[in-house]
């Protein structure tokens, strides 16, 4: 019997696709599905199974493996970059992650917070000084994480349109392999020139420090690509989706305004609910493994349905309800295990600063169009939203 096609389109932005929840709530919660590439893969949909798989060394993250899950029929080309840490298995993974881990410690992120606050205030100043309504995506959601990651890496922000358009092409499911390869090559050429310039004239930024530690420029190039693409798309979409949700929960938003110490709880809930990088936790089995009574054979692709797992009723009470005071951190929005997102502390901090500052500075902020008319992205690997028109009363 042919495995059913994997359903990826969300009929409602707050809950997983119906077919994914059916898999989760039926039998073992593990089923075979056909990916858009035509591959048949095992889909894990329950939180305990996903977390178990992500901590099991018998599942590989090597995207060059011929059986690694793919979402397009064209095989991706990886020859332009060396493998980055997210593509490495132990023992190679550990040294690659440790080389940059110090840049994302809780202490270093706390030191970045005042600058992030300045960036957010500057963008809100521009919103308040401009015409209304304003597109929150262009005015705030994209610029904030883009500015932050550019300053952290030492990338000129003036070039943000260039790398945003190229990274958007790479994340699209609908563009051709040729178009994606062109975008990839343009990004590589740009970053190679930037790293060469930093090698000649080091500055106070992450890439310069990586070079100063003696890391191979090709490895630094792969790291730069990973952080630049991952460092703004995900957070930008979480800002937009989070603001839409908060505006739809005015009582809870007022509570955050009165007590900002509640914001971290709200951030965790929003991360759980949206799981915007829902297919990031893909693997391929390199040995036979049994999970939940199902045997997955060596060489079989495996996909963690992270969105379904983050709405698992066995793990979260009233899992499809948005409870902004829930604060559960056992979700897998940032993955789990050795590949858990390196930048999660930075993302959490940016989201907290944005939500707190918007609530304080523009208390009358509201959507300028009905929420049901907002256009959500269905053709990209990172779930998000195209535009969020907002307005407010008074001068704020």
C-alpha positions as MATLAB code, in Angstrom:
seq = 'XXXXXXXXXXXXXXXXXXXXXXXXXXXXXXXXXXXXXXXXXXXXXXXXXXXXXXXXXXXXXXXXXXXXXXXXXXXXXXXXXXXXXXXXXXXXXXXXXXXXXXXXXXXXXXXXXXXXXXXXXXXXXXXXXXXXXXXXXXXXXXXXXXXXXXXXXXXXXXXXXXXXXXXXXXXXXXXXXXXXXXXXXXXXXXXXXXXXXXXXXXXXXXXXXXXXXXXXXXXXXXXXXXXXXXXXXXXXXXXXXXXXXXXXXXXXXXXXXXXXXXXXXXXXXXXXXXXXXXXXXXXXXXXXXXXXXXXXXXXXXXXXXXXXXXXXXXXXXXXXXXXXXXXXXXXXXXXXXXXXXXXXXXXXXXXXXXXXXXXXXXXXXXXXXXXXXXXXXXXXXXXXXXXXXXXXXXXX';
ca = [
       0.000    0.000    0.000;
       1.314    3.442   -0.947;
       2.110    5.681    2.004;
      -0.153    8.775    2.137;
       1.306   12.128    1.177;
       2.596   14.232    4.025;
       0.187   17.082    4.675;
       2.031   20.326    5.397;
      -0.525   23.104    4.843;
      -2.007   24.466    8.070;
      -5.737   25.141    7.773;
      -5.429   27.095   11.013;
      -2.145   28.736   12.057;
      -2.533   27.601   15.660;
      -2.773   23.835   15.179;
      -0.947   21.186   13.121;
      -2.380   19.879    9.829;
      -5.201   17.420   10.418;
      -3.372   14.465    8.861;
      -0.409   15.000   11.205;
      -2.651   14.966   14.267;
      -4.375   11.825   12.940;
      -1.000   10.082   12.801;
      -0.215   11.239   16.342;
      -3.535   10.143   17.800;
      -3.747    6.753   16.053;
      -1.984    3.542   17.031;
       1.725    3.955   17.744;
       1.833    7.575   16.548;
       4.424    6.491   13.957;
       3.539    6.066   10.295;
       5.098    6.101    6.855;
       4.369    9.121    4.660;
       5.321   10.161    1.135;
       7.317   13.396    1.042;
       6.973   15.969   -1.782;
      10.210   14.506   -3.187;
       8.540   11.132   -3.630;
      10.541    9.563   -0.799;
       8.764    7.417    1.747;
       9.782    8.373    5.280;
       8.833    7.437    8.808;
       6.939   10.241   10.566;
       7.224   10.538   14.351;
       4.458   12.639   15.864;
       4.527   12.187   19.633;
       6.800   14.245   21.846;
       8.388   11.300   23.657;
       9.258    9.588   20.357;
      10.665   12.764   18.799;
      12.862   13.500   21.808;
      14.017    9.871   21.897;
      14.970    9.927   18.218;
      16.825   13.262   18.522;
      19.039   11.897   21.299;
      19.792    8.565   19.609;
      23.168    8.383   17.829;
      21.762    5.752   15.475;
      19.992    8.554   13.591;
      22.242   10.701   11.422;
      22.037   14.428   10.617;
      24.236   14.084    7.534;
      22.249   15.770    4.763;
      24.615   14.305    2.175;
      23.395   10.801    2.969;
      21.504    9.581   -0.137;
      18.490    8.617    1.981;
      18.242   11.780    4.069;
      14.664   13.199    3.874;
      14.145   15.659    1.018;
      11.247   18.013    0.282;
      12.022   18.503   -3.420;
      12.600   15.979   -6.181;
      15.891   17.606   -7.087;
      18.750   16.506   -4.888;
      20.222   19.486   -3.020;
      23.783   20.471   -3.875;
      26.157   20.844   -0.947;
      29.459   21.196   -2.740;
      29.583   24.996   -2.390;
      30.024   24.815    1.390;
      31.701   22.478    3.812;
      29.335   20.677    6.126;
      28.271   22.862    9.042;
      27.646   21.614   12.563;
      23.977   20.816   11.883;
      25.096   18.282    9.259;
      27.719   16.598   11.425;
      27.430   13.530   13.638;
      29.722   12.678   16.549;
      32.644   12.782   16.889;
      33.009   15.626   14.351;
      30.000   17.521   15.693;
      31.348   18.244   19.191;
      34.452   20.275   18.261;
      32.528   22.237   15.599;
      29.830   23.249   18.092;
      32.266   24.022   20.920;
      34.210   26.333   18.605;
      31.309   28.793   18.553;
      29.367   27.874   21.692;
      30.910   30.725   23.681;
      29.220   33.261   21.426;
      25.760   32.142   22.605;
      26.131   31.650   26.354;
      23.522   33.131   28.686;
      26.096   35.683   29.885;
      27.025   36.857   26.387;
      23.389   37.111   25.327;
      22.617   39.158   28.460;
      25.428   41.509   27.460;
      23.798   41.937   24.033;
      20.410   42.848   25.496;
      21.004   46.638   25.816;
      21.976   46.846   22.148;
      18.945   44.782   21.118;
      16.793   47.175   23.148;
      18.313   50.120   21.259;
      17.590   48.448   17.916;
      13.978   47.732   18.862;
      13.448   51.296   20.132;
      14.918   52.749   16.948;
      12.593   50.680   14.784;
       9.561   51.618   16.890;
      10.594   55.284   16.710;
      10.522   54.979   12.922;
       7.104   53.304   13.036;
       5.670   56.074   15.197;
       7.121   58.796   12.975;
       5.798   57.278    9.739;
       2.388   56.916    8.098;
      -0.286   54.514    9.271;
      -1.091   51.713    8.864;
       2.351   50.147    8.752;
       3.453   46.659    7.750;
       4.906   45.224   10.958;
       6.918   42.647    8.995;
       8.883   45.263    7.062;
       8.992   47.843    9.858;
       9.975   45.623   12.781;
       9.875   41.840   12.392;
      12.539   41.583    9.672;
      14.809   44.518   10.596;
      15.294   43.619   14.267;
      16.773   40.099   13.896;
      18.551   41.130   10.694;
      20.291   44.024   12.453;
      21.139   41.855   15.440;
      22.698   39.012   13.447;
      24.482   41.440   11.112;
      26.126   43.216   14.035;
      26.973   39.927   15.707;
      28.625   38.510   12.577;
      30.068   41.777   11.317;
      27.933   41.788    8.150;
      27.064   45.256    6.770;
      23.327   45.795    7.361;
      23.202   47.744    4.095;
      23.399   44.336    2.397;
      20.398   42.872    4.241;
      18.079   42.972    1.210;
      20.610   40.868   -0.672;
      20.903   38.066    1.868;
      17.211   38.118    2.796;
      16.168   37.580   -0.810;
      18.735   34.804   -1.306;
      17.887   33.018    1.919;
      14.195   33.281    1.024;
      14.931   31.513   -2.252;
      16.782   28.720   -0.470;
      13.875   28.117    1.904;
      11.188   28.027   -0.787;
       9.667   24.728   -1.849;
       8.405   26.073   -5.155;
      11.597   27.387   -6.787;
      13.749   25.235   -9.066;
      17.023   23.646   -8.034;
      18.821   25.885  -10.548;
      17.367   29.038   -8.974;
      18.334   27.839   -5.527;
      21.863   26.990   -6.602;
      22.278   30.459   -8.101;
      21.140   32.012   -4.816;
      23.472   29.718   -2.892;
      26.463   30.624   -5.071;
      25.759   34.342   -4.730;
      25.623   33.996   -0.953;
      28.831   31.987   -0.923;
      30.681   34.550   -3.046;
      29.453   37.378   -0.829;
      30.461   35.642    2.416;
      33.829   34.492    1.026;
      34.724   38.087    0.170;
      33.577   39.236    3.612;
      35.653   36.611    5.429;
      38.712   37.408    3.337;
      38.335   41.063    4.302;
      38.083   40.148    7.997;
      41.155   37.944    7.771;
      43.049   40.963    6.425;
      41.531   43.459    8.870;
      39.938   41.790   11.925;
      37.150   43.560   13.788;
      35.141   43.012   16.988;
      32.690   40.441   15.665;
      32.009   36.729   15.728;
      33.551   35.912   12.355;
      36.772   37.783   13.158;
      37.027   35.947   16.480;
      36.536   32.603   14.744;
      39.369   33.397   12.351;
      41.568   34.622   15.210;
      41.102   31.268   16.957;
      42.760   29.622   13.980;
      39.636   28.075   12.501;
      39.817   27.201    8.819;
      38.277   30.003    6.689;
      36.156   27.414    4.842;
      34.685   26.266    8.163;
      34.051   29.883    9.156;
      32.357   30.391    5.795;
      29.955   27.493    6.451;
      29.266   28.822    9.936;
      28.553   32.304    8.585;
      26.089   30.901    6.076;
      24.290   28.853    8.739;
      24.005   31.710   11.237;
      23.049   34.345    8.689;
      20.189   32.314    7.218;
      18.996   30.753   10.481;
      19.573   33.893   12.529;
      16.912   36.126   11.041;
      14.214   34.161    9.154;
      13.009   32.170   12.153;
      12.977   35.034   14.654;
      11.376   37.427   12.163;
       8.466   35.055   11.636;
       8.101   34.455   15.381;
       7.879   38.215   15.986;
       5.068   38.596   13.443;
       3.119   35.539   14.551;
       3.643   36.405   18.203;
       2.354   39.952   17.834;
      -0.737   38.728   15.961;
      -1.425   36.267   18.782;
      -0.888   38.818   21.556;
      -3.199   41.308   19.870;
      -5.839   38.569   19.793;
      -5.444   38.086   23.572;
      -5.815   41.638   24.918;
      -6.295   40.577   28.544;
      -3.090   38.555   28.552;
      -1.259   41.336   26.688;
      -2.339   43.809   29.365;
      -0.996   41.418   31.999;
       2.391   41.347   30.253;
       2.396   45.138   30.123;
       1.783   45.298   33.861;
       4.271   42.548   34.697;
       7.035   41.959   32.116;
       8.373   39.063   34.203;
       5.529   37.053   32.624;
       6.842   37.580   29.080;
       9.308   34.639   29.098;
       6.373   32.306   29.794;
       4.454   33.782   26.868;
       7.481   33.405   24.591;
       7.777   29.692   25.402;
       4.096   29.153   24.660;
       4.303   30.984   21.345;
       7.354   28.949   20.354;
       5.484   25.746   21.198;
       2.283   26.720   19.409;
       3.867   27.830   16.140;
       6.932   25.554   15.796;
       7.861   27.587   12.738;
      10.817   25.402   11.681;
       8.661   22.316   11.981;
      10.627   20.052    9.617;
      14.133   20.925   10.836;
      14.378   17.731   12.876;
      14.873   15.274   10.029;
      17.246   12.321   10.242;
      18.198    9.066    8.530;
      18.632    5.792   10.429;
      22.127    4.319   10.188;
      21.202    1.198   12.192;
      17.974   -0.664   12.868;
      16.157    1.113   15.708;
      12.914    0.361   17.532;
      10.808    3.326   18.682;
       7.314    2.985   20.086;
       7.139   -0.659   19.020;
       8.008    0.201   15.389;
      11.272   -0.965   13.813;
      12.968    1.617   11.619;
      15.548    0.011    9.361;
      19.009    1.318    8.555;
      18.848    3.666    5.571;
      15.235    4.707    6.132;
      14.441    8.452    6.251;
      12.848    9.776    9.435;
      10.910   12.986    9.897;
       9.978   14.460   13.264;
       6.570   16.111   12.994;
       7.666   18.706   15.533;
       4.490   20.755   15.261;
       2.294   17.741   16.024;
       4.645   16.753   18.858;
       4.431   20.235   20.346;
       0.637   19.821   20.437;
       0.790   16.324   21.901;
      -2.028   16.001   24.463;
       0.028   13.422   26.349;
       2.661   16.087   27.009;
       0.654   19.317   27.213;
      -2.731   19.731   28.869;
      -5.278   21.248   26.452;
      -2.441   21.245   23.945;
      -4.290   23.113   21.169;
      -5.191   25.997   23.473;
      -2.904   29.021   23.706;
      -2.093   29.548   27.360;
       0.376   32.397   27.559;
       1.190   31.578   31.171;
       1.893   27.880   30.471;
       5.673   28.341   30.202;
       6.402   24.722   29.254;
       9.989   24.385   28.024;
       9.862   20.700   27.088;
       8.792   21.552   23.537;
      10.971   20.825   20.506;
      10.630   24.145   18.678;
      14.423   24.451   19.016;
      15.029   20.766   18.465;
      16.487   18.545   21.164;
      19.708   16.719   21.936;
      23.139   17.620   20.609;
      21.709   19.603   17.692;
      19.386   21.766   19.776;
      19.425   25.270   18.295;
      22.621   27.103   19.196;
      20.921   30.501   19.007;
      17.910   29.726   21.198;
      19.017   32.080   23.998;
      19.408   34.903   21.505;
      16.002   34.217   19.925;
      14.253   34.139   23.288;
      15.856   37.411   24.335;
      14.953   39.186   21.085;
      11.335   38.049   21.340;
      11.069   39.160   24.956;
      12.480   42.604   24.187;
      10.207   43.110   21.164;
       6.996   42.030   22.917;
       7.728   43.985   26.105;
       8.674   47.144   24.209;
       5.677   47.063   21.879;
       3.302   46.523   24.809;
       4.842   49.415   26.717;
       5.372   51.945   23.943;
       2.309   51.309   21.736;
      -0.400   50.061   24.126;
      -3.124   50.832   21.567;
      -1.487   48.776   18.791;
      -4.032   46.797   16.774;
      -4.370   44.947   13.482;
      -5.430   47.192   10.618;
      -7.066   44.253    8.818;
      -9.038   41.244   10.096;
      -6.767   38.467   11.338;
      -8.443   35.953    9.014;
      -7.288   37.996    6.008;
      -3.595   37.689    6.869;
      -1.616   35.662    4.345;
       0.417   32.804    5.810;
       3.319   31.228    3.935;
       2.652   27.706    2.700;
       5.529   27.238    0.251;
       8.481   27.680    2.606;
      10.209   25.348    5.032;
       9.973   27.949    7.816;
       6.352   28.694    8.611;
       5.508   32.377    8.708;
       3.423   35.257    7.480;
       3.764   37.682    4.570;
       2.605   40.943    6.113;
       0.939   42.254    9.242;
      -0.721   45.669    8.785;
      -1.004   47.443   12.149;
      -2.124   50.822   13.419;
      -2.720   52.504   16.783;
      -4.574   55.308   18.521;
      -2.919   58.628   19.363;
       0.783   59.374   19.090;
       1.878   56.505   21.452;
];
